[in-house]
Amino acid sequence: MTGRRPSLAVVLIVRNEARCIARCLDSVRPWVDRIVMLDTGSTDDTIAIAQGCGAEVHEMIWPDSFAEARNAALLLADADWNLVVDADEWIESGGECLRDWCGGSARLGRVTIASDGAAGNVTRNRITRLLPRGVRFVGRVHEQVESDLPRVHVDLTIGHDGYAEAQLARKYDRNRPLLLAELSDAPDDPYLHYQLGKDAQMRGDERAASVHFATALTLSPVEANWRHELVVAQLHALAKSGQLDEAIEFAEEHRQTWARSPDFHFVLGDVLLDCAIADPANAVGHWLPHACASWERCLAIGERPDLEGSVPGRGSHLARHNLDLVRAQLAMLAA
């Protein structure tokens, strides 16, 4: 990649994304040489809108594999560097850094994905999306980059609203069969169990989620970059499925490891609040003071955007809000 400016393409696979495709393409166009879009069967105006935004549009029959579709799009792009995005994403900030970053050696770029959740919260994850020529994906669904190249943070933030409540229904029927098919081939893959747990959680089945999360915890290496989000998700799933004793035991088991996680302590505070509701005789004397202590710990830690799956506000205003509400209730009861 010497002697000329490296080429940079945005690469995406789409189907029926007329709602959001223009937003996506308008946000990336100023920063790249080409936009390569692979459509897998749209029946709405996605293709026409994309062409109007300057995208090179190609079509293929959906292969029942996100990795296969993404790899086909990467092959069509034939660029030195590829920024992989989804139609329900857009560049929020940092696009100006892409050219300089792509002038460096071959490595994988991890960008920040800021996802709007169904509950109105925002979750931040660092995901590998900036790829040098030749790097490919594996996995039918929740595909992952397959490469031994070093993974380096890129100061690029991408917004995502695909997990907002209005968009979730589209993903329920699409993802689960692919996850189950993948699991039949690799039943001991911890990442698949983690994603099946998240899928169950999105469908409101917290008990099923806790089973998959428990399996993922047993099988996954402690250094997995998604383990923080997994631990916090399991703590939430245990409590919301009525397994409060198990949630408290789980929290004690992982408290030391995640002593500097505002997300862990925030959700633990919620678990302790659930315990107070379930055990009102001990609410004032035990559960609520401990819940307040957990949220106080969140404030002492502060925000940790470097932790995978960290929710902005859990180290600041969200914890303060919960703390103020419970303290006000305790003051009323003491008056």
Rosetta blueprint (number, residue, H / E / L):
1 M L
2 T L
3 G L
4 R L
5 R L
6 P L
7 S L
8 L E
9 A E
10 V E
11 V E
12 L E
13 I E
14 V E
15 R L
16 N L
17 E L
18 A L
19 R L
20 C L
21 I H
22 A H
23 R H
24 C H
25 L H
26 D H
27 S H
28 V H
29 R H
30 P H
31 W H
32 V L
33 D L
34 R E
35 I E
36 V E
37 M E
38 L E
39 D E
40 T L
41 G L
42 S L
43 T L
44 D L
45 D L
46 T H
47 I H
48 A H
49 I H
50 A H
51 Q H
52 G H
53 C L
54 G L
55 A L
56 E E
57 V E
58 H E
59 E E
60 M L
61 I L
62 W L
63 P L
64 D L
65 S L
66 F H
67 A H
68 E H
69 A H
70 R H
71 N H
72 A H
73 A H
74 L H
75 L H
76 L H
77 A H
78 D L
79 A L
80 D L
81 W E
82 N E
83 L E
84 V E
85 V L
86 D L
87 A L
88 D L
89 E E
90 W E
91 I E
92 E E
93 S E
94 G L
95 G H
96 E H
97 C H
98 L H
99 R H
100 D H
101 W H
102 C H
103 G L
104 G L
105 S L
106 A L
107 R L
108 L E
109 G E
110 R E
111 V E
112 T E
113 I E
114 A E
115 S E
116 D E
117 G L
118 A L
119 A L
120 G L
121 N L
122 V E
123 T E
124 R E
125 N E
126 R E
127 I E
128 T E
129 R E
130 L E
131 L E
132 P E
133 R L
134 G L
135 V L
136 R E
137 F E
138 V E
139 G L
140 R L
141 V L
142 H L
143 E L
144 Q E
145 V E
146 E E
147 S L
148 D L
149 L L
150 P L
151 R E
152 V E
153 H E
154 V E
155 D E
156 L E
157 T E
158 I E
159 G E
160 H E
161 D L
162 G L
163 Y L
164 A L
165 E H
166 A H
167 Q H
168 L H
169 A H
170 R H
171 K H
172 Y H
173 D H
174 R H
175 N H
176 R H
177 P H
178 L H
179 L H
180 L H
181 A H
182 E H
183 L H
184 S H
185 D H
186 A L
187 P L
188 D L
189 D L
190 P H
191 Y H
192 L H
193 H H
194 Y H
195 Q H
196 L H
197 G H
198 K H
199 D H
200 A H
201 Q H
202 M H
203 R L
204 G L
205 D L
206 E H
207 R H
208 A H
209 A H
210 S H
211 V H
212 H H
213 F H
214 A H
215 T H
216 A H
217 L H
218 T H
219 L H
220 S L
221 P L
222 V L
223 E L
224 A L
225 N L
226 W L
227 R H
228 H H
229 E H
230 L H
231 V H
232 V H
233 A H
234 Q H
235 L H
236 H H
237 A H
238 L H
239 A H
240 K H
241 S L
242 G L
243 Q L
244 L H
245 D H
246 E H
247 A H
248 I H
249 E H
250 F H
251 A H
252 E H
253 E H
254 H H
255 R L
256 Q L
257 T L
258 W L
259 A L
260 R L
261 S L
262 P H
263 D H
264 F H
265 H H
266 F H
267 V H
268 L H
269 G H
270 D H
271 V H
272 L H
273 L H
274 D H
275 C H
276 A H
277 I H
278 A H
279 D L
280 P H
281 A H
282 N H
283 A H
284 V H
285 G H
286 H H
287 W H
288 L H
289 P H
290 H H
291 A H
292 C H
293 A H
294 S H
295 W H
296 E H
297 R H
298 C H
299 L H
300 A H
301 I H
302 G L
303 E L
304 R L
305 P L
306 D L
307 L L
308 E L
309 G L
310 S E
311 V L
312 P L
313 G L
314 R L
315 G L
316 S L
317 H H
318 L H
319 A H
320 R H
321 H H
322 N H
323 L H
324 D H
325 L H
326 V H
327 R H
328 A H
329 Q H
330 L H
331 A H
332 M H
333 L H
334 A H
335 A L
